[in-house]
Each structure stands twice: as C-alpha cells, then as structure tokens.
Amino acid sequence: MIRIPPPLQALTCAALAWGIHHSAAFLPQPTFAQQWLSAVPHWLIGLLAMLGLAIDLFAVWHFHRAATTVNPLYPERASTLVTHGIYRYSRNPMYVGLTLLLLAWCLWLGNLISLLTVALFVWVVTRLQIVPEEQILAQRFGDEFRRYQQQVRRWL
C-alpha cells in the first residue's frame, strides 16, 4: 500500500488543475466548453464545495463516534467497521467529499481540461488507497465487511 494521504492526493490534483488552467491559456477551448463553463453559476459551485465539505465532516464525525481511526494511511488500526449514517450510502464518503471539492475548484477555474484532474483523482485514490484499504478491511472484518461491500457501493 502506497501511503500518500488522500487529502494530499486531492491537493496535488487541485494544483495540477490550477497549472493546467494557467498554462493552457494559450490553447483555445472549444466554444461549447466556454459557454457551458461560464453558465455554471458561482452559487452552484459554492454549494457543491459546501456539500463536499459537509460530507467529509459527517464522515469523520461518524469515525470519531465509533472510536476508530480516521487515518487512511493505517486502515489496519481500525477497531470498528463504520456502516451507519453516511456510510449507508457510500463506503468512501470522505473521498466523495474530496472529489466534490476538487470538482468545485475545477468548475471555478472554468477550464474544461482541468476537469480531467477530477477523473485522475478518482483513479488514483481508487488504485492507491481504496483497493488496498478494502483488502485490509476484508482481512480484519471478514464476512461483515464482505456483506457491507455487497450492500453499499464503493463511491455512491
């Protein structure tokens, strides 16, 4: 398991999006992209960011209530499998929240190419974090985790 904190992965993608936005200024965007991105109201982008933050905070709160580790670098330290609250809808709401924050950032930048960093983040966090994490949780919690996997989707 590569131990790179998912928030750092998201910040790296956000920085990459910013770099793409500023360095790709010389590349003209298709007219439809400019029209579409400029039509996204700022209040909607703010709402998306607040939703992402709220999901992250609720997810962390559920971990603290269950008195288990919230540290994604050491899933083997989990003392409890959290399956209630927001975890009834997503096995990884913290990563969903980070993805929504990154999406809001990319929409704020208004550059179509920067939106690719959202897909990159989803791929990286799934490959480097979620898959190894799920293997550890399956070993640690056995059938309880496998039932949870069958009942609740990985992302949404």
N, C-alpha and C positions, 0 to 999 in steps of 0.2 A: 504494500500500500504506500503510495507516494503521499507524504504528509505536507500538503500545502493547504492552509486554511481556506475553505470556500469563500469567505469574505475577501480574502486576498486575491483569489481567482477572479471574483467579480470586479474588484477594483482594477485588476490588470486589464480585464476586458473593457472596463469603462475608460481607462487611459488609452487603450488601443482605439476605441471608438472616437475619442477626442482627437487622437493623432490622425486617424483616417479623415475625420471631418476637416481638420485644418490642412492636411497635406493633399487631400483630394479636391481642394477648391479649384485647382486648375482643370479638373475633369468635369465637363458639364454633365449634370444629372439630366435624365430624361424629363421632359416637361410634365408628364403624368406624375412622376415622383415628387417634383417640386410642388405641384398643385395639391397632391394628396397630403404631403407632409405639412404644408403651410395651412391646410384646412383643419388639422388637429388642434383643437382649442387648448390653450395653456392650462385652463382649469381642469381639463380632462387628463392632461399629463400629470398635473399635481395630484389629482385624485388617484391615478394609477400608482404614483410614488407613495402616497399615504397608505394605499391598500397593501402594497408590498411591505412597507414598514410595519403596519399593523399585523400582518400575517407573521412576520418574523418575531415580533414581540409576543404574540399569543403562543407561538410555537415554543419559544424559550421559556415562557411562563409555565407551560404545561410540563416541561422537563424539570423545572425547579420545584413545582408542586409534587412531582413524582419522586423528588430527591434523587435524581440520577444525573449523570454527567451530560453537559451540553457541549462538551468539547468534541468536535467532529474528528479530531486527529487521533483520538483513542476510543473508538467505539467498543473495544473490549472491556472498558471500565463501566459500561452500562450496567446498572443494577436492576433496572426495571424496563420493560418494554412498554413504551407510551403508545396507547392505541385509542385514547379518548380525545374529546374536544376536536380541535382542528385536525388531529391525526386520524380521524374517521374518514376524512376526505382526501388526504394525501399522506403518503408515507414520508414525504420530504418537504413539508411546508416551509422550512427555513430556506431551502433552495428555490422554492416557488417565489417566496418573497424577494429574495435577491434577484431573481430573474425579472420580476416586475419592476424593481428599482432600476435595473440595467436597461430594461425596455423604455421606461420613462425617460431616462437620461438620453438614450439614443433618439427618441422622438423629440426631445427638447433641442438636441443638436440639429435636427432637421436634415440629416444626411442619410439617404437610402442605404448607401454602402455600409455605414456604421451599424445598421441593424444586423448585419452579419455577425457582429460580436455577440449578440444575444444567442444565436444558434451555436456559436463557438463555446460560449459559457455552458450552455445546456449539455453539449457533447463532452466538454472537459470535466465538468462536475459529475456527470453520469459515469464516465470512464474511470476517472481518478479517485472519486470519492464514493459515490453511491454503490456501485457494483462491489468494491471491496468491503464497504461497510455492511452491505447486506449479507455477504458471505460470513463475516464475523458474527453478525446478529443471528444468523441461522445456526451457527455452531453454538452460540451462547444460549439461545432461547428455543432451539429445536422446532418442534411441531407448532408451538404457539406462534412463532414468527412466520412459519410457512402458511398457517391459516390466515394470519394477518396479510401476508403477501397476496393471497388469493382473494381476499375481501376488499382490499384497498389498493388503488393504483399507485404506481411509483410517483408520478407527478400530480395529476389531477384525476 
